[in-house]
Amino acid sequence: MTETLPQESNQELLKVQPPDPARLAEQIAGILAGKDEEKEKIGYLLQLAIGLVNGAGAVFFVRQEEEIRPAVELISRQAASWSNDISGELQESAKQALEQGKASISSLAQLSSVRILSCPVPATEEQQACCLSVLVLFGDSPREPFLIILQLMASALAQVVRRKGKSQIIPGDSASLLHLLLRQKEKLNLREMCDLLRNWSGCSMLAIGIGNKNGRVRLHAVSDMVKIDSRTRQSRQFIKVMQECQQHLRPSLWPGEADDTRYEQSLLMKELVRATGMQQGAAVFLPGAGRDGSLVVFLWPEEEGRASLLTEFSEISSLLGPAFQAIISSGHSKKVEADAGAMSGKKKRIIAGAVAFLIFGIALFPKTFNLHPDTRVKPVQVRYVVARFDGILEQVFVEPGDRVQKDAPLAKLDGREIDLELRSIEADNAKALKMRDNYLATGDIAPAQIALLEARRLQERSSLLRDRQQKLDLDSPLEGIVLTGDLKQEVGGPVTRGQMLFEIAPLETVLIELAVPDEDVSYVKKDMEVEIRFDAFPGRTWKATIDRIAPKSDLVQGVNVFLTTLELKNDNRMLQPGMQGHAKVNCGRRSLAWIYFHKPWYALSRLLNKLF
């Protein structure tokens, strides 16, 4: 049996002005920030909700103590005739939604084609639990859009109950903030919006970014920072915090209550707070289309309970998101207007020709073409000090970084085992010689020869041990610096034959390695002049000429480079192996146009060759 709606000529649905979707956020903000009484604001929002879903009636319920009572009720006469107790059914649906903590959909008892959609807003420290229930005829339409719209309206209604009619723009009042942003979004620029949010939240530092559906975040503004450089450590930390917030789609706060489920406890936020010298930080995602949206990071110099502030800000995030994106995308930068209307066509052509001639002349102006490869100091040669035999490390006199003279002691091996073995060999040698004499006295020639051979073997072993005894002291083979050999923790431990113990490099002359990218190596020639600055000595410059260009490339940090070398005198021993810096290689004079456009031109040429 198919149910039909009763038709009564004297009963009509509520006459509600259809809302304008493009101005929905501004309409809601205007109602919340207005000076009307609480009931009037709720009534306006209920009318807006009915118009959005083409409903037949709506009731806003508020839980007071243990009872659920209607705050404002808008039900048409025709909708009231659909049930003997329409208000009771709406109240029961709201009660069920509040108990379950999620939106519910139920049918009228006497007319199942009419649905009751109830969208709850849970209780917080600053507001009571409330619920929006609306009568809707779905038909064949999907339910999800209705639920999303009504949940948004329920959050807006909850703001009315919480604020008790406040209308002044004061710190912490999210509705007033929303109203101000929407009213002045055509005038605000990004810097003014940062100042407005700082005054509203009471934070000392604030950052704003835009995230896309791929999870990438672009940092647009940081308070007290004129220019944003995403390569700096602080900017990367802001971006990581925003990416995490966008991924979870929930606010993050640190430090905060561990058992509070309204926000995430973020370790990335903890690192950012400590790096900026603040005491507390929070991040909020303001949704746009899909997973796109704006992100705001707040940093405070003192730690306070700001969970309720984040909750209030998050509840209107869906309304703030479009306003933020509009302000960020437009930039509202002041335009420079040229008074070109008064100029005649002839003057315009003259000026255009002069400008073109000037640009052409500047493009052909010759300028020194310089390359700026990274550099590293390396020793000209490295001498290794190794253990010539197995032994025990008894003493170490140097550590990496020490300067040593030639033949200076570096370490000493334990010789007690060699001394004991020498004494044993000397005793065995004397015994073998004595036995030889005895055998000769008795005429036993063969045993006498064996005893003589044993004595010679022992003498050879004694010579080897004495040679080792003389090499227990490990000395530096040249004057220089100890590069490796931190063995002070290894004293008393064994060393094996051939084990490298120390690396010694001379410092009178050092080798400078230039990492020239392969696309630039064709411009580098032998004997070209080079100026070098090292990070350790930024105010000093060294000059030299290129000695050698490597015949093949090497992969350095994922980049294909040719290692070009030159030698520098290091009489004052300032330069040490491992120091890094930057070089400026003079590659001759080229036109400005070639210097700035040769790489894009070559890239375009390669692309065209691949395509055609």
Secondary structure, 3 states (H helix, E strand, C coil): CCCCCCCCCCCCCCCCCCCCHHHHHHHHHHHHCCCCCHHHHHHHHHHHHHHHHCCCEEEEEEEECCEEEEEEEEECHHHHCCCCCHHHHHHHHHHHHHHHCCCEEEECCCCCCCEEEEEEECCECCECCEEEEEEECCCCCCCHHHHHHHHHHHHHHHHHHHHCCCCCCCCCCHHHHHHHHHHHCCCCCHHHHHHHHHHHHCCCEEEEEEECCCCCEEEEEECCCCCCCCCCHHHHHHHHHHHHHHHHCCCEEECCCCCCCCCECCHHHHHHHHHCCCCEEEEEEEECCCCCEEEEEEEECCCCCCHHHHHHHHHCHHHHHHHHHHHHHHCCCCCCCCCCCCCCHHHHHHHHHHHHHHHHHHHHCEEEEEECCEEEEEECCCEEEECCCCEEEEEECCCCCCEECCCCEEEEECCHHHHHHHHHHHHHHHHHHHHHHHHHHHCCHHHHHHHHHHHHHHHHHHHHHHHHHHCCEEECCCCEEEEECCCHHHCCCEECCCCEEEEEECCCEEEEEEEEECCCHHHCCCCCEEEEEECCEEEEEEEEECCEECCCCEEECCEEEEEEEEEEECCCCCCCCCCEEEEEEEEEEEEHHHHHHHHHHHHHHHHHHHHC
